[in-house]
Amino acid sequence: MAHTHHHHTTPHALMGHHPQGDALWAYAAGTLDEASSVLVATHLALCPSCRADVARMEAMGGEMLEDVGTAAMSASAFTDILSRIDEPVEAKPAAQPVRAAHNDTLLPRPLRDYVSGDAPWKKLTTGVEYIDLKVRAEGRRARLLKIAPGTRVPRHGHSGEEMTMVLAGGYSDEFGSYARGDVETADVSHVHQPVADAGEPCICLTVTRGALLPSALVSVLTKIFPRLGA
């Protein structure tokens, strides 16, 4: 079943699904992998409540470091991961048509440096196209998906964790409805069939660890390894 991060404060009116708390903590600590960090940073660009949460987490982390009298937490790894995100926009080459490949869909700033303006969409399956993002592998893959309005994505499960964030349009599955800024986190127990909303194409950023699995295979594996269905 999908798990979403719930805030004690009222979430943004248009956003009901957030990254899980452990992803936000890892992001604040600088231990989150590059692909996931891009997704979380993109969500933070659109979600004031999660930005506030991360700021509190960073402050708590700083206090804990002071308490133990060490700076052992690797700030350098965090800096390396987010170096391109933190650079001023003005420092970028001017001739970089970052939105050309995306039907002028506005990409939040953390994403822009990872997507070439002339990157072509490639066909994944009927009604679904993708662009792979240029992130260090680290066992994960980050890609943009463009799903034609009303398209039913084949029902599938996951061999590892998958985070999906909506950038334009929206989709629904067995666990909820997702619009711009919303994040769905799926794990090995999560089998679903997303359906893109009618109207405009649904454009998502996905970060996956492991492979997508057809639902029939998932059911067989769950019988062999009951813990996977827990």
C-alpha positions in Angstrom: 0.0 0.0 0.0 1.2 3.5 -0.7 2.5 5.6 2.2 2.5 9.3 2.1 4.2 11.8 4.4 1.6 13.6 6.6 2.2 17.0 8.1 1.1 18.2 11.4 0.4 21.5 9.7 -2.2 21.8 6.9 -0.6 20.8 3.6 -0.7 23.0 0.5 -4.3 23.1 -0.7 -3.4 21.6 -4.1 -1.0 19.0 -2.8 -2.0 16.0 -0.7 0.8 13.6 -1.3 4.4 14.2 -0.2 7.7 12.4 0.0 8.0 10.0 2.9 9.6 11.3 6.1 12.7 9.1 5.7 13.4 10.6 2.3 13.1 14.1 3.7 15.4 13.2 6.6 18.0 11.7 4.2 17.8 14.8 2.0 18.3 17.1 4.9 21.2 15.0 6.1 22.8 14.9 2.7 22.7 11.1 2.5 20.0 10.7 -0.2 21.2 9.5 -3.6 21.4 12.0 -6.5 18.3 10.8 -8.4 16.1 10.9 -5.4 17.5 14.3 -4.3 16.5 15.8 -7.6 12.9 14.6 -7.1 12.8 15.8 -3.5 14.3 19.2 -4.4 11.8 19.6 -7.2 8.9 18.8 -4.8 10.3 21.3 -2.3 10.3 24.0 -5.0 6.5 23.5 -5.2 5.7 22.6 -1.6 6.1 25.2 1.2 5.1 22.8 4.0 7.8 20.3 3.1 10.4 23.1 2.7 9.6 24.1 6.3 9.9 20.5 7.4 13.3 20.1 5.8 14.5 23.4 7.3 13.5 22.1 10.7 15.3 18.8 10.1 18.4 20.6 8.9 18.4 22.8 12.1 17.9 19.7 14.3 20.8 18.0 12.4 23.0 21.0 13.1 22.2 21.0 16.7 22.9 17.3 17.0 26.3 17.8 15.4 27.1 20.6 17.8 26.0 18.4 20.7 28.4 15.6 19.8 31.2 18.1 19.0 31.9 16.8 15.5 31.3 17.7 11.9 31.5 14.0 10.8 28.3 14.3 8.7 29.5 14.4 5.1 28.6 17.9 3.9 30.8 17.3 0.9 28.6 14.5 -0.5 25.5 16.7 -0.1 27.3 19.5 -1.8 28.4 17.3 -4.7 24.9 15.9 -5.2 23.2 19.3 -5.2 26.0 21.4 -6.8 24.1 21.9 -10.1 20.9 22.6 -8.2 22.3 25.3 -6.0 24.2 27.3 -8.7 22.5 30.5 -9.7 20.5 30.4 -12.9 22.6 33.2 -14.3 25.7 31.0 -14.3 24.1 28.7 -16.9 24.9 29.0 -20.6 22.3 31.3 -22.1 21.7 29.1 -25.1 20.0 26.3 -23.4 16.3 25.8 -24.5 15.4 23.7 -21.5 11.7 23.5 -22.2 11.8 22.7 -25.9 11.4 18.9 -25.5 8.5 19.2 -23.0 5.7 21.0 -24.9 6.7 24.2 -22.9 5.7 22.5 -19.6 7.4 24.5 -16.9 10.1 22.5 -15.2 10.9 23.6 -11.6 14.5 24.8 -11.4 16.1 21.8 -9.8 15.2 19.7 -12.9 16.3 22.1 -15.6 20.0 21.3 -15.5 19.3 17.6 -15.8 17.3 17.7 -19.0 18.8 18.7 -22.3 16.6 21.1 -24.3 16.8 19.0 -27.4 16.4 15.6 -25.7 13.9 13.6 -27.8 11.0 11.7 -26.2 11.4 7.9 -26.7 8.5 5.5 -26.9 8.2 3.2 -23.9 4.8 1.7 -24.7 1.5 2.7 -26.3 0.7 6.2 -25.1 3.8 6.5 -22.9 7.1 8.3 -23.8 10.2 8.9 -21.7 13.4 10.9 -21.4 16.2 9.6 -19.1 17.8 12.1 -16.8 21.6 12.5 -16.7 22.1 11.5 -13.0 24.8 9.2 -11.5 23.4 5.7 -11.5 23.8 4.7 -7.9 21.4 1.8 -8.5 18.6 4.1 -9.4 17.2 5.6 -12.6 15.5 8.9 -13.0 13.3 9.7 -16.1 10.6 11.9 -17.3 7.4 10.2 -18.4 4.8 11.7 -20.7 1.5 9.8 -20.7 -1.2 10.6 -23.2 -4.5 11.8 -21.7 -6.7 8.9 -20.6 -3.9 6.2 -21.1 -4.0 3.2 -18.8 -0.4 2.3 -17.9 0.0 -1.5 -17.7 -0.7 -2.9 -14.2 2.7 -3.5 -12.5 4.6 -3.9 -9.3 8.1 -3.0 -8.3 11.3 -4.9 -7.4 12.4 -1.9 -5.4 11.2 1.5 -4.3 9.7 3.9 -6.9 8.9 7.6 -6.4 6.7 9.4 -8.9 6.1 13.2 -8.9 3.6 14.9 -11.2 4.8 17.9 -13.1 1.8 18.5 -15.4 -1.6 17.0 -15.8 -2.4 14.2 -13.4 -3.2 10.5 -12.8 -5.1 8.2 -10.5 -4.5 4.6 -9.4 -5.8 2.3 -6.7 -4.3 4.4 -4.0 -5.3 8.0 -4.9 -5.3 10.9 -7.3 -2.1 12.9 -8.1 -1.7 16.4 -9.5 1.2 18.8 -10.0 3.7 18.5 -7.1 2.2 15.3 -5.6 4.5 12.4 -4.9 3.6 8.8 -4.8 6.0 6.3 -3.2 5.6 2.6 -4.1 7.5 -0.4 -2.7 7.6 -4.1 -3.4 4.1 -4.6 -1.9 2.6 -2.0 -4.2 0.8 -3.2 -7.4 -1.1 -0.5 -9.3 -2.4 0.6 -12.7 -2.0 4.4 -13.1 -4.5 6.1 -15.5 -3.7 9.5 -16.9 -6.3 12.2 -16.5 -8.2 13.4 -19.5 -7.2 16.7 -21.0 -3.5 17.4 -21.2 -0.7 14.8 -21.1 0.5 13.7 -17.7 4.2 14.5 -17.3 5.9 12.8 -14.3 9.4 12.5 -12.8 10.1 9.0 -11.7 13.0 7.6 -9.7 13.2 3.8 -9.6 15.4 1.3 -7.8 15.2 -2.1 -9.5 12.8 -3.0 -12.3 9.1 -2.8 -12.9 7.4 -6.2 -12.7 4.2 -7.3 -14.5 1.4 -7.9 -12.0 1.2 -11.6 -12.8 4.9 -12.1 -11.8 4.3 -10.1 -8.6 1.5 -12.4 -7.5 3.7 -15.5 -8.1 6.6 -14.0 -6.2 4.3 -13.0 -3.3 3.2 -16.7 -3.0 6.8 -17.9 -3.0 8.1 -15.1 -0.7 5.1 -14.1 1.5 7.2 -11.4 3.2 7.2 -9.4 -0.1 3.5 -8.9 0.3 3.8 -7.7 3.9 
